[in-house]
Amino acid sequence: MMTIDITNMCSHLQKKLFEKDGEYHSLWMAMKVEPELTAVIRSRQLHIYRNGKKVLVLAGKAAPKIIREDRLCKLLPNNNV
């Protein structure tokens, strides 16, 4: 199960990720069960990696940055990757 030190995470991102009605909550739920995913907080943003390769960056107020196509990106709202 994935755990993240949220002390430096943007409060807007925390709400989007951890609250049940947050737009990224489905991503968080998927991340917790996929062992090949890791994540770190950098510059108040969440950087998500699959097998050591960055796939996605989530920010609180900015749009998510898709680095490489991944099934996790399909869980983003309004995304058809």
C-alpha positions as CSV (number, residue, x, y, z in Angstrom):
1,M,0.0,0.0,0.0
2,M,1.3,3.4,-1.0
3,T,1.9,6.1,1.6
4,I,3.0,9.7,0.9
5,D,4.4,12.3,3.2
6,I,1.9,15.1,2.6
7,T,3.6,17.8,4.7
8,N,4.8,19.7,1.6
9,M,1.8,18.9,-0.7
10,C,-0.4,21.7,-1.9
11,S,-3.7,21.8,0.1
12,H,-5.7,22.1,-3.0
13,L,-4.1,18.9,-4.3
14,Q,-4.7,17.1,-1.0
15,K,-8.4,17.8,-1.3
16,K,-8.6,16.7,-4.9
17,L,-6.7,13.5,-4.1
18,F,-7.9,12.3,-0.7
19,E,-11.5,13.5,-0.4
20,K,-14.1,11.1,-1.8
21,D,-15.6,13.7,-4.1
22,G,-12.2,15.0,-5.2
23,E,-11.5,14.8,-9.0
24,Y,-8.3,12.8,-8.5
25,H,-9.6,10.4,-5.8
26,S,-10.0,7.5,-8.3
27,L,-6.3,7.9,-9.1
28,W,-5.4,7.7,-5.5
29,M,-7.5,4.5,-5.0
30,A,-5.8,2.9,-8.1
31,M,-2.3,4.0,-6.9
32,K,-2.8,2.3,-3.5
33,V,-3.3,-1.1,-5.1
34,E,-0.7,-1.1,-7.9
35,P,2.6,-2.1,-6.4
36,E,4.7,-0.9,-9.4
37,L,3.5,2.8,-8.8
38,T,5.5,5.1,-6.6
39,A,5.0,8.8,-5.9
40,V,6.9,11.7,-4.4
41,I,6.1,15.3,-3.5
42,R,8.3,17.9,-5.3
43,S,7.5,21.6,-5.4
44,R,4.1,20.9,-3.7
45,Q,3.1,18.7,-6.7
46,L,2.7,14.9,-6.8
47,H,5.0,13.1,-9.2
48,I,3.9,9.6,-10.1
49,Y,6.2,6.9,-11.4
50,R,5.5,3.4,-12.8
51,N,8.5,1.1,-12.6
52,G,10.8,4.1,-12.0
53,K,9.6,6.1,-15.1
54,K,7.6,9.3,-14.5
55,V,4.1,9.1,-16.0
56,L,2.1,11.9,-14.4
57,V,2.5,15.1,-12.4
58,L,-0.5,16.4,-10.4
59,A,-0.8,19.9,-9.1
60,G,-3.4,21.6,-7.0
61,K,-4.6,24.4,-9.3
62,A,-2.7,23.6,-12.5
63,A,-3.8,21.0,-15.0
64,P,-2.2,17.6,-14.7
65,K,0.9,17.0,-16.8
66,I,0.9,13.6,-18.6
67,I,4.5,12.7,-19.2
68,R,3.9,9.3,-20.8
69,E,0.8,7.3,-21.7
70,D,-0.3,5.0,-18.9
71,R,-3.5,3.3,-17.9
72,L,-3.5,5.5,-14.7
73,C,-3.9,8.6,-17.0
74,K,-7.3,7.2,-18.2
75,L,-8.7,7.9,-14.7
76,L,-8.1,11.7,-15.1
77,P,-11.3,13.6,-15.6
78,N,-11.9,14.6,-19.2
79,N,-9.1,12.5,-20.5
80,N,-9.2,10.0,-23.4
81,V,-5.6,8.8,-23.5
